[in-house]
Amino acid sequence: MNKKTWLALITIYLIWGSTYLAIRFAVESIPPFLMASTRFLVPGMILYSWRRVAGDSAPNRTEWRSTIIIGLLLLVGGNGAVTWAEQTIPSGIAALVVGSVPLWITIINMFTAEGKKQNKKVLIGAVIGFLGLFLLIGPTQILGTSYDVNPLGVMALLLAALFWSAGSVFSRNAVIPKSPLLGTGMEFLAGGVGLFILGTLTGEFSRLSIQSITTRSILSLVYLSLFGSLVAFVAYTWLLRNAPITMVSTYAYVNPLIAIILGNLLADEIINSRILIAAFIIIGSVFFINITSRSRKVLNQRIN
């Protein structure tokens, strides 16, 4: 593996593993949906303009329709719900719940023609993963631990994983631009507009106080926009074309671990035996599903 591949891989490890904490810092003083809207609109305009100037063909109506649906499912339903949930849920816990996306995709695939041929080992891996998820967010009496999580935040995270999974399955057969970066830019624009509308409808402008926005929130938003949404996606797209998919998919196991460590070091988020055991089960089940699934490509999606 050459230096460029290592650099791109480390880039998505570190950046995507740190976005959960950046989201938590950003929503400390910026309403969640408006923050997420800004995060995607800016890189969306950059990516779309860059690829059109570079010579990519103008997308047709069908391609716009597909990318709008994908953007709404992944970024509004998926990332938007995660961003909202992190107002009350620790970033490390959020990363682990979101890490269950391949488990949900496995369940959704059961209702498709392709899913009917699904390896039984994949289903076993999904069941084990959901047990780990229950251990993570279930009753506090389990293992006698004292920490608890906000139930509304947990519901939002579960919905986020479900929306992201649905968008991932839909994107598999959707008509989208041949240029991955152009398509990503279009999805960012669709998701950014959707999040802006959602923020407006939920009254976030009335809660937005420019004077109250902290430096930490501003820096986190800049980081999410330029690095989390732009740099990392360029690196990810390059890896998909130049590295084995099994290597690229390792970010799904590394990112939650980085999120947990950073949340503990920089935000004093708790790490205990319950979280560690749940993390081992969830990440282990995702690894097991990835190496046994017949449809690995759709499992290699992300949400943060």
Secondary structure, DSSP 4 states (H G I P E B T S, - for coil): --HHHHHHHHHHHHHHHHHHHHHHHHTTTS-HHHHHHHHHHHHHHHHHHHHHHTTPPPP-HHHHHHHHHHHIIIIIIIIHHHHHHTTTS-HHHHHHHHTTHHHHHHHHHTTSTTGGG--HHHHHHHHHHHHHHHHHHS-TTGGG------HHHHHHHHHHHHHHHHHHHHHHH----SSHHHHHHHHHHHHHHHHHHHHHHTTHHHH--GGG--HHHHHHHHHIIIIIIIIHHHHHHHHHHHS-HHHHTTHHHHHHHHHHHHHHHHH-----HHHHHHHHHHHHHHHHHHHH-S-HHHH-----
